[in-house]
Every structure is written in C-alpha cells, then in structure tokens.
Amino acid sequence: MSDPVLYERDGDIVTLTINRPQVRNAISDDDMIDALVGAVERLAADGDARAAVLTGAGTAFSSGGNLKKMADDGIADLPPTQTRLTYLNGIQRIPLAFERLTVPVVAAVNGPAIGAGCDLACMCDIRVAGESARFAESFVKVGIVPGDGGAFLLQRVVGYARAAEMALTGDMIDAREALAIGLVSRVVPDAELLDVASGIARRIAANPPVAVRLTKQLLREGYHQRLDSLLELSAGYQALAHTTEDHKEAVEAFLAKRRPVFTGR
C-alpha cells in the first residue's frame, strides 16, 4: 500500500499530499492520523524547509471522517469514556501538531473539504481553492460535533457568525462563497491551483527563515493573548531577530541596492 501522506521537497518548499484518493482522502483512520502527524513533525524538523503546501491526491482535498469504517468499527456502541480517549489520542493529535509547527503551510484545496477536511484546511496558515473546491462543517448532519477542534479553528478564520452558520446548518459552500467569507484568500482554475499555492510558498520562502517562523508564532499567539502580553512577546522576538545574520544581510542588501542572500542564521 502506498504511503498515506507523501512528503516531497523541491529546494526549500515541501509538498505534503494526502494520498488516499480511494476514500477521498479521509483522515480519521489510525494510520492516516499517524502519517499526518508524522509528516508535520518531519516538516518541523526539516531545517531546509522554509514553506510547505498541503493538498489531496485525486479529486478531493479531504472528506474528513471515514464514516463507513466508523460504522464497521461500531464506534457508536463503545462506552463514551473509550470514545473520548479515541479522540484525544487520535485525530486531536493533528491540530496540536499543526499548532506547534513554525513552518508556514499553504493549503491547496483541490476539491471537497468536508468536516474534518474543512478543519484541516483551517489548520493551515493560508488557503487557496481551486474552482471545484467545496467546504462543509458538516458534523451536525450526521449527529455529531466537531471533535477535531473545528469549533476553535473555523471561527478564528471566518468569525463566529459565519462559523456558527456553517457548523449549525452543516450546509456546503462553494469556492466563491468561501472566498467571500474569508475562508480562502483566492480562487483559481483547478489546473493552476498547485502552481499558485507553490508560488505563494516560494514568496514566503524568499524571506529570512527565522523572521518568517517568529512571525508565524506571533500570529498564532495573537489568537488568544491580550495585547499587552503579545507586545511583550513581540519585543522579545524582535530582540532575537535583530541579532540574526539575515537581518544584517537584509539591511546591507537594501542599502547596496542588491538582492539579499538569506541563510537562516
């Protein structure tokens, strides 16, 4: 069987591809959870990676939960205490891995992103949709709740009211509506999706790596810190950034009117 998640690096850009097109890239099976967490941890440890793209193989980004396998496994018949641990030790490891990741990730949403698949897109820093992309926070349609962190993630992307509408109706929206509500930053023809997403990743990777990672961390901390706390953290990060060789190189290149060469130091 092929790898559940493909890890491919081209220079300083990594492409992660969810590779289970036969189940529309469902991410709830144990081996897929392990593979996704492992790929994110590998990306975090990859000193040569400056940005990444996440996409799905085939015609779907991710269908979220594998409902057939859940039914076959009889999850509805398990004691609630066991199901709780299944979530804590299973799919909830994915958002925690993304939360710890300092490498910026661009989601290239190449088709339906449903339930946990929609939430997976929200774990990324930037989302670009192909014209065939569809999104649904559809847990309520099958009588469950967002067990993977969607109630935290989605409202921080689109705001509470839009997140509530998506989560409480479970309705699907197309790429154009996703753009209108800020779920994605742009919509492009399907054939151009990976080129556009990779282009954004390359523009990120062209900047000093330390400053990029610190900036991402500040943005993530800004989710839940008070302004005074974030300002204190920003001052500390800035003090570190000023000591880097890349900062000195950027200033020297600007003054000399030449292209900078960043080394990540």
Secondary structure, 3 states (H helix, E strand, C coil): CCCCEEEEEECCEEEEEECCHHHCCCCCCHHHHHHHHHHHHHHHHCCCCCEEEEEECCCCCECCCCHHHHHHHCHHHCCHHHHHHHHHCCCCHHHHHHHHCCCCEEEEECCEEECHHHHHHHHCCEEEEECCCEEECCHHHHCCCCCCCHHHHHHHHHCHHHHHHHHHHCCEEEHHHHHHCCCCCEEECHHHHHHHHHHHHHHHHCCCHHHHHHHHHHHHHCCCCCHHHHHHHHHHHHHHHHCCHHHHHHHHHHHHCCCCCCCCC
